[in-house]
């Protein structure tokens, strides 16, 4: 079933399942072997930071 959904959708579903089971909120930062990243969260916001291909530090808060 994982192959049918983009990683962010699968992560969101997992976070929603966790919330139903234990009542907590969380977020995930996923990175694949090629360095591609994605964020999923059920919190109001999630902070992130990474270094891009040019060496620049990128950071922010995703709402």
PDB file with one MODEL, atoms N, CA, C and O in Angstrom:
MODEL        1
ATOM      1  N   UNK A   1       0.805  -1.188   0.000  1.00  0.00           N
ATOM      2  CA  UNK A   1       0.000   0.000   0.000  1.00  0.00           C
ATOM      3  C   UNK A   1       0.856   1.262   0.000  1.00  0.00           C
ATOM      4  O   UNK A   1       0.418   2.293  -0.511  1.00  0.00           O
ATOM      5  N   UNK A   2       2.039   1.211   0.548  1.00  0.00           N
ATOM      6  CA  UNK A   2       2.888   2.391   0.592  1.00  0.00           C
ATOM      7  C   UNK A   2       3.234   2.879  -0.801  1.00  0.00           C
ATOM      8  O   UNK A   2       3.366   4.085  -1.009  1.00  0.00           O
ATOM      9  N   UNK A   3       3.381   1.990  -1.751  1.00  0.00           N
ATOM     10  CA  UNK A   3       3.758   2.381  -3.093  1.00  0.00           C
ATOM     11  C   UNK A   3       2.695   3.203  -3.823  1.00  0.00           C
ATOM     12  O   UNK A   3       2.996   3.852  -4.824  1.00  0.00           O
ATOM     13  N   UNK A   4       1.480   3.181  -3.338  1.00  0.00           N
ATOM     14  CA  UNK A   4       0.396   3.910  -3.990  1.00  0.00           C
ATOM     15  C   UNK A   4       0.309   5.372  -3.545  1.00  0.00           C
ATOM     16  O   UNK A   4      -0.404   6.155  -4.172  1.00  0.00           O
ATOM     17  N   UNK A   5       1.005   5.752  -2.497  1.00  0.00           N
ATOM     18  CA  UNK A   5       0.876   7.090  -1.935  1.00  0.00           C
ATOM     19  C   UNK A   5       2.225   7.788  -1.874  1.00  0.00           C
ATOM     20  O   UNK A   5       3.238   7.156  -1.575  1.00  0.00           O
ATOM     21  N   UNK A   6       2.247   9.094  -2.156  1.00  0.00           N
ATOM     22  CA  UNK A   6       3.491   9.842  -1.951  1.00  0.00           C
ATOM     23  C   UNK A   6       3.881   9.785  -0.471  1.00  0.00           C
ATOM     24  O   UNK A   6       3.021   9.657   0.400  1.00  0.00           O
ATOM     25  N   UNK A   7       5.166   9.880  -0.201  1.00  0.00           N
ATOM     26  CA  UNK A   7       5.669   9.741   1.168  1.00  0.00           C
ATOM     27  C   UNK A   7       4.991  10.692   2.143  1.00  0.00           C
ATOM     28  O   UNK A   7       4.687  10.310   3.272  1.00  0.00           O
ATOM     29  N   UNK A   8       4.752  11.922   1.719  1.00  0.00           N
ATOM     30  CA  UNK A   8       4.136  12.886   2.643  1.00  0.00           C
ATOM     31  C   UNK A   8       2.723  12.461   3.039  1.00  0.00           C
ATOM     32  O   UNK A   8       2.321  12.635   4.189  1.00  0.00           O
ATOM     33  N   UNK A   9       1.975  11.909   2.095  1.00  0.00           N
ATOM     34  CA  UNK A   9       0.627  11.438   2.416  1.00  0.00           C
ATOM     35  C   UNK A   9       0.666  10.258   3.376  1.00  0.00           C
ATOM     36  O   UNK A   9      -0.132  10.187   4.310  1.00  0.00           O
ATOM     37  N   UNK A  10       1.588   9.336   3.150  1.00  0.00           N
ATOM     38  CA  UNK A  10       1.729   8.179   4.038  1.00  0.00           C
ATOM     39  C   UNK A  10       2.125   8.647   5.431  1.00  0.00           C
ATOM     40  O   UNK A  10       1.589   8.160   6.427  1.00  0.00           O
ATOM     41  N   UNK A  11       3.058   9.587   5.506  1.00  0.00           N
ATOM     42  CA  UNK A  11       3.500  10.101   6.808  1.00  0.00           C
ATOM     43  C   UNK A  11       2.344  10.773   7.535  1.00  0.00           C
ATOM     44  O   UNK A  11       2.164  10.565   8.735  1.00  0.00           O
ATOM     45  N   UNK A  12       1.561  11.574   6.827  1.00  0.00           N
ATOM     46  CA  UNK A  12       0.416  12.252   7.455  1.00  0.00           C
ATOM     47  C   UNK A  12      -0.582  11.230   7.993  1.00  0.00           C
ATOM     48  O   UNK A  12      -1.108  11.387   9.095  1.00  0.00           O
ATOM     49  N   UNK A  13      -0.837  10.196   7.218  1.00  0.00           N
ATOM     50  CA  UNK A  13      -1.757   9.151   7.688  1.00  0.00           C
ATOM     51  C   UNK A  13      -1.218   8.465   8.934  1.00  0.00           C
ATOM     52  O   UNK A  13      -1.979   8.160   9.853  1.00  0.00           O
ATOM     53  N   UNK A  14       0.084   8.220   8.973  1.00  0.00           N
ATOM     54  CA  UNK A  14       0.699   7.602  10.160  1.00  0.00           C
ATOM     55  C   UNK A  14       0.577   8.524  11.373  1.00  0.00           C
ATOM     56  O   UNK A  14       0.282   8.067  12.478  1.00  0.00           O
ATOM     57  N   UNK A  15       0.805   9.817  11.165  1.00  0.00           N
ATOM     58  CA  UNK A  15       0.688  10.773  12.266  1.00  0.00           C
ATOM     59  C   UNK A  15      -0.754  10.863  12.770  1.00  0.00           C
ATOM     60  O   UNK A  15      -0.986  10.946  13.976  1.00  0.00           O
ATOM     61  N   UNK A  16      -1.708  10.846  11.863  1.00  0.00           N
ATOM     62  CA  UNK A  16      -3.113  10.879  12.267  1.00  0.00           C
ATOM     63  C   UNK A  16      -3.493   9.617  13.028  1.00  0.00           C
ATOM     64  O   UNK A  16      -4.247   9.681  13.999  1.00  0.00           O
ATOM     65  N   UNK A  17      -2.975   8.465  12.594  1.00  0.00           N
ATOM     66  CA  UNK A  17      -3.216   7.204  13.307  1.00  0.00           C
ATOM     67  C   UNK A  17      -2.641   7.281  14.719  1.00  0.00           C
ATOM     68  O   UNK A  17      -3.304   6.901  15.684  1.00  0.00           O
ATOM     69  N   UNK A  18      -1.408   7.773  14.840  1.00  0.00           N
ATOM     70  CA  UNK A  18      -0.779   7.914  16.150  1.00  0.00           C
ATOM     71  C   UNK A  18      -1.618   8.830  17.041  1.00  0.00           C
ATOM     72  O   UNK A  18      -1.825   8.538  18.219  1.00  0.00           O
ATOM     73  N   UNK A  19      -2.095   9.926  16.479  1.00  0.00           N
ATOM     74  CA  UNK A  19      -2.899  10.861  17.269  1.00  0.00           C
ATOM     75  C   UNK A  19      -4.176  10.196  17.785  1.00  0.00           C
ATOM     76  O   UNK A  19      -4.562  10.393  18.937  1.00  0.00           O
ATOM     77  N   UNK A  20      -4.824   9.413  16.932  1.00  0.00           N
ATOM     78  CA  UNK A  20      -6.038   8.712  17.372  1.00  0.00           C
ATOM     79  C   UNK A  20      -5.739   7.727  18.495  1.00  0.00           C
ATOM     80  O   UNK A  20      -6.537   7.572  19.420  1.00  0.00           O
ATOM     81  N   UNK A  21      -4.589   7.063  18.413  1.00  0.00           N
ATOM     82  CA  UNK A  21      -4.243   6.037  19.399  1.00  0.00           C
ATOM     83  C   UNK A  21      -3.742   6.619  20.722  1.00  0.00           C
ATOM     84  O   UNK A  21      -4.115   6.124  21.786  1.00  0.00           O
ATOM     85  N   UNK A  22      -2.906   7.659  20.677  1.00  0.00           N
ATOM     86  CA  UNK A  22      -2.304   8.148  21.930  1.00  0.00           C
ATOM     87  C   UNK A  22      -2.600   9.617  22.233  1.00  0.00           C
ATOM     88  O   UNK A  22      -2.219  10.123  23.288  1.00  0.00           O
ATOM     89  N   UNK A  23      -3.275  10.295  21.314  1.00  0.00           N
ATOM     90  CA  UNK A  23      -3.697  11.661  21.578  1.00  0.00           C
ATOM     91  C   UNK A  23      -2.608  12.719  21.500  1.00  0.00           C
ATOM     92  O   UNK A  23      -2.807  13.839  21.971  1.00  0.00           O
ATOM     93  N   UNK A  24      -1.476  12.395  20.922  1.00  0.00           N
ATOM     94  CA  UNK A  24      -0.375  13.360  20.817  1.00  0.00           C
ATOM     95  C   UNK A  24      -0.255  13.866  19.386  1.00  0.00           C
ATOM     96  O   UNK A  24      -0.728  13.230  18.444  1.00  0.00           O
ATOM     97  N   UNK A  25       0.386  15.025  19.240  1.00  0.00           N
ATOM     98  CA  UNK A  25       0.655  15.628  17.941  1.00  0.00           C
ATOM     99  C   UNK A  25       2.142  15.513  17.648  1.00  0.00           C
ATOM    100  O   UNK A  25       2.965  15.513  18.564  1.00  0.00           O
ATOM    101  N   UNK A  26       2.481  15.417  16.376  1.00  0.00           N
ATOM    102  CA  UNK A  26       3.891  15.266  16.014  1.00  0.00           C
ATOM    103  C   UNK A  26       4.112  15.696  14.572  1.00  0.00           C
ATOM    104  O   UNK A  26       3.169  16.038  13.858  1.00  0.00           O
ATOM    105  N   UNK A  27       5.356  15.672  14.163  1.00  0.00           N
ATOM    106  CA  UNK A  27       5.730  15.959  12.793  1.00  0.00           C
ATOM    107  C   UNK A  27       6.882  15.064  12.378  1.00  0.00           C
ATOM    108  O   UNK A  27       7.594  14.514  13.218  1.00  0.00           O
ATOM    109  N   UNK A  28       7.055  14.925  11.069  1.00  0.00           N
ATOM    110  CA  UNK A  28       8.141  14.116  10.515  1.00  0.00           C
ATOM    111  C   UNK A  28       8.892  14.924   9.467  1.00  0.00           C
ATOM    112  O   UNK A  28       8.292  15.665   8.688  1.00  0.00           O
ATOM    113  N   UNK A  29      10.190  14.775   9.458  1.00  0.00           N
ATOM    114  CA  UNK A  29      11.017  15.298   8.387  1.00  0.00           C
ATOM    115  C   UNK A  29      11.636  14.088   7.721  1.00  0.00           C
ATOM    116  O   UNK A  29      12.382  13.343   8.356  1.00  0.00           O
ATOM    117  N   UNK A  30      11.335  13.884   6.440  1.00  0.00           N
ATOM    118  CA  UNK A  30      11.798  12.701   5.717  1.00  0.00           C
ATOM    119  C   UNK A  30      12.858  13.103   4.700  1.00  0.00           C
ATOM    120  O   UNK A  30      12.728  14.124   4.026  1.00  0.00           O
ATOM    121  N   UNK A  31      13.909  12.293   4.595  1.00  0.00           N
ATOM    122  CA  UNK A  31      14.980  12.538   3.635  1.00  0.00           C
ATOM    123  C   UNK A  31      15.286  11.224   2.936  1.00  0.00           C
ATOM    124  O   UNK A  31      15.536  10.214   3.593  1.00  0.00           O
ATOM    125  N   UNK A  32      15.269  11.230   1.592  1.00  0.00           N
ATOM    126  CA  UNK A  32      15.592  10.004   0.872  1.00  0.00           C
ATOM    127  C   UNK A  32      17.083   9.937   0.558  1.00  0.00           C
ATOM    128  O   UNK A  32      17.832  10.860   0.878  1.00  0.00           O
ATOM    129  N   UNK A  33      17.507   8.851  -0.066  1.00  0.00           N
ATOM    130  CA  UNK A  33      18.927   8.648  -0.315  1.00  0.00           C
ATOM    131  C   UNK A  33      19.510   9.628  -1.324  1.00  0.00           C
ATOM    132  O   UNK A  33      20.730   9.748  -1.440  1.00  0.00           O
ATOM    133  N   UNK A  34      18.644  10.332  -2.059  1.00  0.00           N
ATOM    134  CA  UNK A  34      19.118  11.344  -3.002  1.00  0.00           C
ATOM    135  C   UNK A  34      19.160  12.741  -2.379  1.00  0.00           C
ATOM    136  O   UNK A  34      19.564  13.704  -3.029  1.00  0.00           O
ATOM    137  N   UNK A  35      18.741  12.843  -1.113  1.00  0.00           N
ATOM    138  CA  UNK A  35      18.751  14.130  -0.441  1.00  0.00           C
ATOM    139  C   UNK A  35      17.466  14.921  -0.587  1.00  0.00           C
ATOM    140  O   UNK A  35      17.374  16.050  -0.105  1.00  0.00           O
ATOM    141  N   UNK A  36      16.471  14.343  -1.249  1.00  0.00           N
ATOM    142  CA  UNK A  36      15.172  15.007  -1.342  1.00  0.00           C
ATOM    143  C   UNK A  36      14.492  14.944   0.014  1.00  0.00           C
ATOM    144  O   UNK A  36      14.591  13.943   0.724  1.00  0.00           O
ATOM    145  N   UNK A  37      13.803  16.015   0.367  1.00  0.00           N
ATOM    146  CA  UNK A  37      13.163  16.024   1.670  1.00  0.00           C
ATOM    147  C   UNK A  37      11.686  16.369   1.554  1.00  0.00           C
ATOM    148  O   UNK A  37      11.234  16.923   0.551  1.00  0.00           O
ATOM    149  N   UNK A  38      10.960  16.034   2.585  1.00  0.00           N
ATOM    150  CA  UNK A  38       9.551  16.357   2.670  1.00  0.00           C
ATOM    151  C   UNK A  38       9.190  16.493   4.143  1.00  0.00           C
ATOM    152  O   UNK A  38       9.828  15.893   5.008  1.00  0.00           O
ATOM    153  N   UNK A  39       8.176  17.278   4.414  1.00  0.00           N
ATOM    154  CA  UNK A  39       7.696  17.489   5.775  1.00  0.00           C
ATOM    155  C   UNK A  39       6.243  17.048   5.859  1.00  0.00           C
ATOM    156  O   UNK A  39       5.464  17.247   4.926  1.00  0.00           O
ATOM    157  N   UNK A  40       5.894  16.455   6.975  1.00  0.00           N
ATOM    158  CA  UNK A  40       4.493  16.151   7.262  1.00  0.00           C
ATOM    159  C   UNK A  40       4.279  16.460   8.731  1.00  0.00           C
ATOM    160  O   UNK A  40       5.125  16.148   9.569  1.00  0.00           O
ATOM    161  N   UNK A  41       3.151  17.073   9.042  1.00  0.00           N
ATOM    162  CA  UNK A  41       2.887  17.377  10.443  1.00  0.00           C
ATOM    163  C   UNK A  41       1.405  17.548  10.691  1.00  0.00           C
ATOM    164  O   UNK A  41       0.646  17.934   9.803  1.00  0.00           O
ATOM    165  N   UNK A  42       1.009  17.251  11.921  1.00  0.00           N
ATOM    166  CA  UNK A  42      -0.354  17.494  12.360  1.00  0.00           C
ATOM    167  C   UNK A  42      -0.346  18.501  13.505  1.00  0.00           C
ATOM    168  O   UNK A  42      -1.353  18.684  14.190  1.00  0.00           O
ATOM    169  N   UNK A  43       0.774  19.137  13.700  1.00  0.00           N
ATOM    170  CA  UNK A  43       0.889  20.240  14.635  1.00  0.00           C
ATOM    171  C   UNK A  43       0.512  21.524  13.890  1.00  0.00           C
ATOM    172  O   UNK A  43       0.352  21.510  12.670  1.00  0.00           O
ATOM    173  N   UNK A  44       0.370  22.626  14.619  1.00  0.00           N
ATOM    174  CA  UNK A  44       0.042  23.880  13.942  1.00  0.00           C
ATOM    175  C   UNK A  44       1.187  24.340  13.055  1.00  0.00           C
ATOM    176  O   UNK A  44       0.949  24.999  12.043  1.00  0.00           O
ATOM    177  N   UNK A  45       2.417  24.012  13.407  1.00  0.00           N
ATOM    178  CA  UNK A  45       3.577  24.400  12.603  1.00  0.00           C
ATOM    179  C   UNK A  45       4.742  23.465  12.899  1.00  0.00           C
ATOM    180  O   UNK A  45       4.746  22.754  13.905  1.00  0.00           O
ATOM    181  N   UNK A  46       5.738  23.474  12.002  1.00  0.00           N
ATOM    182  CA  UNK A  46       6.944  22.664  12.191  1.00  0.00           C
ATOM    183  C   UNK A  46       8.143  23.480  11.714  1.00  0.00           C
ATOM    184  O   UNK A  46       8.115  24.077  10.638  1.00  0.00           O
ATOM    185  N   UNK A  47       9.182  23.496  12.521  1.00  0.00           N
ATOM    186  CA  UNK A  47      10.415  24.193  12.154  1.00  0.00           C
ATOM    187  C   UNK A  47      11.308  23.227  11.376  1.00  0.00           C
ATOM    188  O   UNK A  47      11.278  22.017  11.602  1.00  0.00           O
ATOM    189  N   UNK A  48      12.102  23.779  10.457  1.00  0.00           N
ATOM    190  CA  UNK A  48      13.022  22.956   9.677  1.00  0.00           C
ATOM    191  C   UNK A  48      14.255  23.770   9.319  1.00  0.00           C
ATOM    192  O   UNK A  48      14.240  25.000   9.331  1.00  0.00           O
ATOM    193  N   UNK A  49      15.315  23.051   9.002  1.00  0.00           N
ATOM    194  CA  UNK A  49      16.550  23.676   8.523  1.00  0.00           C
ATOM    195  C   UNK A  49      17.328  22.635   7.729  1.00  0.00           C
ATOM    196  O   UNK A  49      17.330  21.452   8.067  1.00  0.00           O
ATOM    197  N   UNK A  50      17.990  23.093   6.665  1.00  0.00           N
ATOM    198  CA  UNK A  50      18.839  22.206   5.878  1.00  0.00           C
ATOM    199  C   UNK A  50      19.825  23.052   5.091  1.00  0.00           C
ATOM    200  O   UNK A  50      19.684  24.272   5.007  1.00  0.00           O
ATOM    201  N   UNK A  51      20.810  22.402   4.523  1.00  0.00           N
ATOM    202  CA  UNK A  51      21.791  23.070   3.662  1.00  0.00           C
ATOM    203  C   UNK A  51      21.488  22.654   2.233  1.00  0.00           C
ATOM    204  O   UNK A  51      21.460  21.462   1.929  1.00  0.00           O
ATOM    205  N   UNK A  52      21.259  23.632   1.344  1.00  0.00           N
ATOM    206  CA  UNK A  52      20.915  23.304  -0.032  1.00  0.00           C
ATOM    207  C   UNK A  52      22.163  22.939  -0.839  1.00  0.00           C
ATOM    208  O   UNK A  52      23.274  22.945  -0.309  1.00  0.00           O
ATOM    209  N   UNK A  53      21.974  22.623  -2.113  1.00  0.00           N
ATOM    210  CA  UNK A  53      23.075  22.173  -2.968  1.00  0.00           C
ATOM    211  C   UNK A  53      24.190  23.197  -3.118  1.00  0.00           C
ATOM    212  O   UNK A  53      25.337  22.833  -3.379  1.00  0.00           O
ATOM    213  N   UNK A  54      23.864  24.473  -2.958  1.00  0.00           N
ATOM    214  CA  UNK A  54      24.900  25.518  -3.094  1.00  0.00           C
ATOM    215  C   UNK A  54      25.622  25.795  -1.777  1.00  0.00           C
ATOM    216  O   UNK A  54      26.539  26.615  -1.730  1.00  0.00           O
ATOM    217  N   UNK A  55      25.206  25.107  -0.701  1.00  0.00           N
ATOM    218  CA  UNK A  55      25.832  25.311   0.603  1.00  0.00           C
ATOM    219  C   UNK A  55      25.129  26.342   1.469  1.00  0.00           C
ATOM    220  O   UNK A  55      25.571  26.631   2.581  1.00  0.00           O
ATOM    221  N   UNK A  56      24.040  26.893   0.963  1.00  0.00           N
ATOM    222  CA  UNK A  56      23.279  27.890   1.710  1.00  0.00           C
ATOM    223  C   UNK A  56      22.402  27.215   2.765  1.00  0.00           C
ATOM    224  O   UNK A  56      21.775  26.191   2.495  1.00  0.00           O
ATOM    225  N   UNK A  57      22.362  27.798   3.969  1.00  0.00           N
ATOM    226  CA  UNK A  57      21.494  27.297   5.023  1.00  0.00           C
ATOM    227  C   UNK A  57      20.093  27.837   4.781  1.00  0.00           C
ATOM    228  O   UNK A  57      19.896  29.043   4.632  1.00  0.00           O
ATOM    229  N   UNK A  58      19.132  26.938   4.744  1.00  0.00           N
ATOM    230  CA  UNK A  58      17.733  27.291   4.543  1.00  0.00           C
ATOM    231  C   UNK A  58      16.979  26.867   5.795  1.00  0.00           C
ATOM    232  O   UNK A  58      17.117  25.731   6.249  1.00  0.00           O
ATOM    233  N   UNK A  59      16.194  27.761   6.347  1.00  0.00           N
ATOM    234  CA  UNK A  59      15.418  27.399   7.545  1.00  0.00           C
ATOM    235  C   UNK A  59      14.093  28.143   7.506  1.00  0.00           C
ATOM    236  O   UNK A  59      13.929  29.130   6.788  1.00  0.00           O
ATOM    237  N   UNK A  60      13.167  27.649   8.286  1.00  0.00           N
ATOM    238  CA  UNK A  60      11.876  28.302   8.334  1.00  0.00           C
ATOM    239  C   UNK A  60      10.917  27.560   9.228  1.00  0.00           C
ATOM    240  O   UNK A  60      11.270  26.598   9.911  1.00  0.00           O
ATOM    241  N   UNK A  61       9.705  28.034   9.200  1.00  0.00           N
ATOM    242  CA  UNK A  61       8.613  27.394   9.933  1.00  0.00           C
ATOM    243  C   UNK A  61       7.496  27.192   8.937  1.00  0.00           C
ATOM    244  O   UNK A  61       7.026  28.142   8.310  1.00  0.00           O
ATOM    245  N   UNK A  62       7.076  25.953   8.795  1.00  0.00           N
ATOM    246  CA  UNK A  62       5.974  25.636   7.880  1.00  0.00           C
ATOM    247  C   UNK A  62       4.685  25.601   8.671  1.00  0.00           C
ATOM    248  O   UNK A  62       4.589  24.908   9.684  1.00  0.00           O
ATOM    249  N   UNK A  63       3.709  26.334   8.219  1.00  0.00           N
ATOM    250  CA  UNK A  63       2.403  26.388   8.898  1.00  0.00           C
ATOM    251  C   UNK A  63       1.453  25.396   8.311  1.00  0.00           C
ATOM    252  O   UNK A  63       0.309  25.299   8.755  1.00  0.00           O
TER     253      UNK A  63
ENDMDL
END
